Amino acid sequence: MSIRKMISLHPNSAAHHNQALADAVHHLMYCAKMCLSCADACQAESGHDMTQCIRLCSDCSDICEVTARLGTRRTGDDNLILRELLELCARMCEQCAAECERHEHEHCKLCAQICRECAADCRNAAQSLA
């Protein structure tokens, strides 16, 4: 099952399906869960101060989650707020990725990778709403 398909089936999407936004929502959902998992793994790391990584991963997860939720709503129009939220989310993902890249843990490397991919999709989706 695909969130992209679900969004495309919405009656308000029939006339104009925004593929860039659907792709971003897909990545946002995964990024939120990957960041949450990375934060949890960072808490279990011993011998390292992972406080900032935990904070940024947790914040990124929350921002990705809310952005995905708003991105799936196709009834009505709030493109200005959605565009701003997508841009904020892209910045948050980049910040989280930069922090995760400072660490050698495999979970941090994976988190950084999905954050970079998500940031690119968020920027693309924000441009599609202009």
C-alpha positions as a printed Julia matrix, in Angstrom:
130×3 Matrix{Float64}:
   0.0    0.0     0.0
   1.22   3.49   -0.79
   0.43   6.9     0.69
   1.05   8.29   -2.79
  -1.83   6.2    -4.11
  -4.07   7.17   -1.2
  -3.47  10.88   -1.82
  -4.13  10.47   -5.55
  -7.5    8.85   -4.77
  -8.76  11.86   -2.83
 -11.64  13.51   -4.73
  -9.89  16.9    -4.55
  -6.7   15.45   -6.05
  -8.37  14.09   -9.17
  -8.09  17.37  -11.08
  -4.53  18.11   -9.96
  -2.39  15.41   -8.42
   0.78  16.92   -6.94
   3.37  14.15   -7.3
   6.1   16.21   -5.61
   3.93  16.63   -2.51
   2.98  12.94   -2.5
   6.68  11.99   -2.71
   7.48  14.35    0.17
   4.71  12.91    2.35
   6.05   9.41    1.65
   9.56  10.42    2.73
   8.29  12.44    5.68
   6.53   9.4     7.12
   9.67   7.29    6.91
  11.95  10.06    8.1
   9.82  10.63   11.19
  10.13   6.98   12.19
  13.83   6.72   11.32
  14.61   9.8    13.45
  12.58   8.41   16.32
  14.46   5.13   16.09
  17.82   6.9    15.89
  17.02   8.98   18.98
  16.14   5.8    20.86
  19.35   4.09   19.73
  21.37   7.16   20.72
  19.92   6.92   24.23
  21.31   3.4    24.48
  24.82   4.35   23.34
  27.28   4.24   26.21
  30.41   6.31   26.52
  29.2    9.06   24.19
  27.34  12.29   24.84
  24.48  11.95   22.38
  22.29  14.63   23.97
  22.24  16.96   20.96
  21.7   14.11   18.51
  18.77  12.82   20.57
  17.27  16.3    20.72
  17.59  17.0    16.99
  16.34  13.55   15.98
  13.34  13.94   18.29
  12.56  17.43   16.98
  12.99  16.29   13.39
  10.66  13.36   13.95
   7.97  15.63   15.35
   8.26  18.2    12.55
   8.25  15.49    9.88
   5.17  13.92   11.45
   3.14  17.12   11.5
   4.27  18.06    7.99
   3.19  14.66    6.67
  -0.17  15.03    8.38
  -0.82  18.42    6.81
   0.5   17.22    3.45
  -2.06  14.43    3.28
  -5.0   16.81    3.79
  -6.37  17.68    0.39
  -9.73  19.14    1.46
  -9.58  22.92    1.5
  -6.44  24.93    0.8
  -3.67  26.08    3.08
  -0.76  26.03    0.64
   1.0   29.03    2.2
   1.3   27.36    5.6
   2.1   23.98    4.04
   4.86  25.52    1.92
   6.36  27.24    4.97
   6.14  24.01    6.96
   7.85  22.06    4.15
  10.66  24.62    4.05
  11.03  24.48    7.85
  11.06  20.7     7.71
  13.79  20.75    5.05
  15.94  22.95    7.3
  15.28  20.71   10.31
  16.18  17.59    8.31
  19.44  19.19    7.18
  20.3   20.17   10.74
  19.52  16.66   12.0
  21.55  15.09    9.2
  24.55  17.29    9.99
  24.44  16.24   13.64
  24.02  12.55   12.82
  26.94  12.74   10.38
  29.18  13.73   13.3
  28.78  10.23   14.76
  30.1    6.88   13.6
  27.07   4.84   14.64
  25.38   3.05   11.77
  21.94   4.18   12.95
  23.13   7.8    12.75
  24.45   7.28    9.23
  21.11   5.85    8.09
  19.23   8.67    9.79
  21.41  11.28    8.1
  20.79   9.68    4.71
  17.0    9.69    4.99
  17.05  13.22    6.43
  18.98  14.47    3.38
  16.56  12.69    1.02
  13.57  14.05    2.91
  14.95  17.59    2.85
  15.31  17.44   -0.93
  11.76  16.16   -1.36
  10.4   18.83    1.0
  12.1   21.59   -0.96
  10.78  20.17   -4.23
   7.25  19.95   -2.8
   7.44  23.5    -1.41
   8.4   24.78   -4.86
   5.48  22.88   -6.4
   3.08  24.83   -4.16
   4.4   28.27   -5.16
